[in-house]
C-alpha cells in the first residue's frame, strides 16, 4: 500500500480494528518515509459469478435497479430499496462465500422483497423463477397465502353483514 502523500511503498500499521459490524478491518498506517498517517479498510471482496462464467463485483446498485422495475407503481420508496439492497448484501456476506452465483443474489432478494411488497415480490419471482403459466402464479400465491396470516376475516364479515348492502353472492363465494 503506497503512501497517498509521497507514494512511498512502505508503511507500518499503528492501529488495527474491526468495524462495528465486524465485516471489515480498518488499519491506521504510518508512512516510513514522510511519517504521515492514513487509513486503509480491508473488506472481503464479494464477486458475483454470472451464468456465462464472468465475474463481476457485487453491486447494491444492481440489486436496486433489478428490484425497482418490479416495484413500479407500488408504494416503495428509494429508502426502502436501499435498505433492501443492504439486507441482501448482509445476507450474502453472512454466507461467507467470496464468490456467489448470480442466481443466489436473486434468491437473497426474494425474502426481503416479500416482506416489503407482495405484488412486487410476485413480479420479481415470476421473472426470476421463470414462471411460464397461470399454474406457476397460482402455486406461488397459494404459498404466499399460507405464509401470511389472514387479516382477521371474522371481524370483516360481521362488520359487513351489519353495514354493507353487500356484494353479489357470486363474488362473496369466489373467495
Ligand atoms: Zn509518505
Boltz pocket constraint, residues with backbone or C-beta under 6 A from the ligand:
constraints:
  - pocket:
      binder: B
      contacts: [[A, 3], [A, 4], [A, 5], [A, 6], [A, 7], [A, 8], [A, 31], [A, 32], [A, 33], [A, 34], [A, 35], [A, 36]]
      max_distance: 6.0
